[in-house]
Amino acid sequence: MTKRNCILFSIMLFMVSFKCSAAKVSDVSTQCPEHAAALAIDGNEDSYWLSSKGMSPAWLAVDIGRTTKINGVQLIWGDKAAKSYKIYISSGDRKWEEVACVDDGRKNESRMIFFDDREARMIKVYCEEGADGDEYSINEIKLLCNIEEPYADNPIISIKASSEGPGSDGAITACDGNDLTRWASKQGSESEWIEFEFAAVQKIKAVEIIWERASAKEYTIETSVDGRTWELQAAVKDGRQGERRMVLLKNEPEAKFFRVNCFSRASVWGYSIWEVKPTLTGKPKFPEKRTAKKAGLKFDRFQSQASGALKKEWLYRDASEKLIKGVTASSTREGHEPSYAVDPRMKTSWFSDANGEEWLQVEFKEGVILGNLRVKWNYNPAQHFKVQVSEDGSNWQDVYEQEGVGKYEQKYISFDSVACRFMRILCMKPTFDDATAADYDSYSIIDISINPAKPTPVWKQN
């Protein structure tokens, strides 16, 4: 494995929504009273910023609260999109650097824009010309950030939680070195927990927890060497909403696992944690007294119980649109090309012929780890379909199967993450409608989003 690949394995790439008290609008040229700029960073894609009519150019700048590495931005536009616009970033000194320029923007599109890694704290969207008039509306701004993996000597290799609730970015984000993302349990439940596993046994001196408003009033911290037998190390009975608390553990126990066990809510919601930061002392006890580096362990944020042999020479990456080499299909209608199913526009779609069993296939530029899909069907979905993966495009493995899909339904599909170079959706049974049988004896997909959620992290031996 090359030095560059080792470095990339130690970095986590993920989308950051600004649903965080640290982020705020730092500058806006114009806004309507009912559609303030803050609505573009509230984590809700149904709300939006709207500029005043006749005020063009217009811009919106956001301060994310701290400097971090940024290498892309996702803009979810409303009906009043910008046809031409620029993206600027700043370290906070008000000196703006242009990193991207777009001249083919469309209404209601979700556009992912990539650029080279930059250290930045602020980002500005500068709208120059409207796609339809001189107003602009943005439903949501999201950043693609690089966060270095914490605890390099004895990293956390697994994070599990009792449940996932509304607004959760996944249990994995509770210890990712970034307090802009959070884990949230289901709402209304008193008994919930989140559990962390290290690569090796080590002494734990304390655990710092950064709670969101949905915090625990009563909770304990427990440790374990084997993940089966647990010992109580600390108990908190006066937790408060939104607090940052350092909890000291008695006698600095040696442990490979620790968990936060919540019993009583401090709010009407469930439990939500921005970040958990354990303080470790001493040296980790790897087998045969080896360090993580000497043991050859490499962290892969996009692997989770991958089926099939993993090739260590591959650089596994998140299967985003940026890594798609091409899209093909068993058949297609004119004006409804296969590539339309993965473009950012929601008004285009792939349409098959009426030939019974059909498929839509995505080929990636390199080996990827695939674990999550979001499929937006048209009015003629597949009543029975499979998701299949392959390394060579010939031998296919089933990873997901479902029957019963509604018209225009959006399906969130999750499965054990798997290494692959090809992915396809095999449509096996059409939706029939007696009135328009010619249209319904076929399949149509409006959009496929690949890996919208983050798979659970694991470690692998090279």
C-alpha positions, 0 to 999 in steps of 0.5 A: 500500500502506498504512503498516499493510500495509508494517509487517505485510509486515516481520513473520514469523508462525510457531509456536514449539515449545519444543524448545529449551534456553532454554525451561523450566517455571517453575511447575507446581501438580502433576504425575505422576512419569511425566508431568512438566510438561517433557513439554508443551514437549519438541516431542514430541506423543506425550508429555504433562504429567499433573496429579495426580488430585483436584488441581483447579484446576491450572496449568503456567507456561513461561519461554521464555527471553527477551521477545518478541511473542506473539499466540496459543497452540496447546494440544494436549490429551490425554484429560484436557482442561480444559473451562474454562481461562484463558491468562495471560502475564507479562514475567517479573516474576510479574505475570500478565495474563489474555489468553484464557478458554475454557469449551468445551474438549474432550478430544484437541483441538488448540485455537488461541487468538489474542489481541492482540500482547503483549510477554511472556516467560512463559505460564501455562495455568490449568485450572479445570474438567475435561472429564471428571474432575479431571485435566488432560493437555497433550501440547504447548504452542506459541506464535504469535510475531512476530519482526521481520525482521533486516537491514532495509537489506539483508535476506536474501531466500532461504535454501536447504539441502541437506536437511531432517531430523527436528525441522527448522523449515525452513532459513528459520528459521536466520536469522529473528532467533529462536533458538528455531527451528532448521534440521536436516539429514538424519541420518547425512550428512557433507556438508551445506550451508545457503546465504543470499542477500542483496538486494544485494552487501555486505561481510561481516565475520564470521558468527556461528553458534549450533549445536545439539548436532548440530553440525559439527566441520569446516566452511567459510564460502564467499562468492559474488557471483553464486551460481555461483562460490564463494570460501573465506573461513574454515575451522573444524576444531575445532567443538564441540556446542552452541557459539556461534562468531563466524567472521571472514572474511578481507579482508571480502569483497564478496558477495551469497551466503554458505554454511556448508559442513559436512564432518564431524559432531561428533555421531552426528546430522546438523547443526543450527543455531539461528541464523546472524548475519552481520555486514555492513559498508559499504553495500549495492550496489543497482542504480542505487545505490538503497536497499531502501526506495527500490527499493520492495522489500517482504518477504513471508514467505509467498510462494515462486515464486507462480504467477499475478499477485500483486495488491499491494493484497492483504495476503497472510497465512498461510492459517490457520484464523483466515482461513477465511471458510467451507467448502462441499462438493458434497454432505454427509451429515447430521452430517458438515458440511464445516466439520468438516474444518477444526475443531480436533476429530479425532473429526469429519469431512466425509462426501460422498454416493456420487456419484462425483466430489466436492469440498470447498472452503475460502474465505478472508476475504482473499487468502492465500499457500498452499503446504502442506497436511496432510490426514487422510483417514478410512477412505474416502479418495480414491484419486485427488485434486487440490488446486486454487486459485482467485481467484474460485471459478469458474476453478480451477488445479491445484497438486497431484495424487496417486493411491493413498491408504491408509485413515486416511492423513495426507498432507503436501502441498507445492507452489510457493506460490500466491496465492488466495482459494479452495482445494478438494480435488477427489476423483476416484476413491473407495475401493471395498470389496465388503463395504460398498460403500455406505460406501466409494463416497464420501469422508471427510476428518477434518482439513485443516491449512493451511500447517503448514510455512513456505514459502521466502521471496522478495522481490517488487517492488511 
